Amino acid sequence: MRRPQLRRDAARVTNPATEASLAVRVVRADSDPPRPGLILVPGALSPGSDYFGATGITERFARAGYAAVEFDPDGRGDSGGTEDCNGPAQQDGLAAVIAYASGIPTIDAERIVVVSFCYGLAMVAGAIARHPALPVQLIVDWEAPASRDQIKRLTPFRDRPITDLRGEDVWWREREPAEHASSLKVAYQRVQSDPDHAQASLDHALHLIRLTTASEHGGRGRSRWTRLNGNRPNRVYGDETQPFVLPAVAAEIVVLPYLLELMPPDGRFHLP
């Protein structure tokens, strides 16, 4: 079968909170009708151009039938501004990128997915919780830490001094996925392997599922649909129940089947 020709469009998006000019790249099949938009959020403190562009992940998602959007947050790669460790400034930048992508004619604004890798969820959860009108239907989260004690195990945060005059606790609360998870109303798909790429246990995955799942299903959140891997939706796990987890495989490989299931390139957003 002939591989689709890809179109690569570069753009600049202004972060309204910092006035920084953010580097954005959209990759999609050329001459395609409107496709679902995947907003790719890099892990750790990486620029999207390295995390996704240099590795070919953006192109692989585009060849699967999506309009894949990568970007460099403030202070990274080809973007202006200063590093905010996935805090409010970069959350506002992500919100601006989502708004920009949803206005591209070749992206279906009713089929927007944010795909987050590792600590990128801090930026994602903060952006969507603080900007609930964003046209996001689904978050796909690959192995994000939940709270500061887990984040501190990641290389960029080991022995990192916190100089915020408001205090360390305030600084961390703005950057913990767990702080914003209960406010999320969009569908949430967690992708989790065992062993995890950075954490010693699966407690962080179960905690985020508990926080996002709506209270009527036993959780503490407001999400209209949650799932960990391919387990039963809207399920909260305790000591007596353990979910199915995946073997350790490259992140984009384990993420793609859930994208194809929930947001197929040629179909509508579907929650089983």
Secondary structure, 3 states (H helix, E strand, C coil): CCCCCEEEEEEEEECCCCCCEEEEEEEEECCCCCEEEEEEECCCCCCHHHHHHHCCHHHHHHHCCCEEEEECCCCCCCCCCCCCCCCHHHHHHHHHHHHHHHCCCCEEEEEEEEEEECCHHHHHHHHHHHCCCCCCCEEEEECCCCCHHHHCCCHHHCCCCCCCCCCHHHHHHCCCHHHHHCCCCCEEEEECECCCCCCCCCHHHHHHHHHHEEHHHCCCECECCEEECCCCCCCCCCCCCCCCCECCCCHHHHHHHHHHHHCCCCCCCCCC
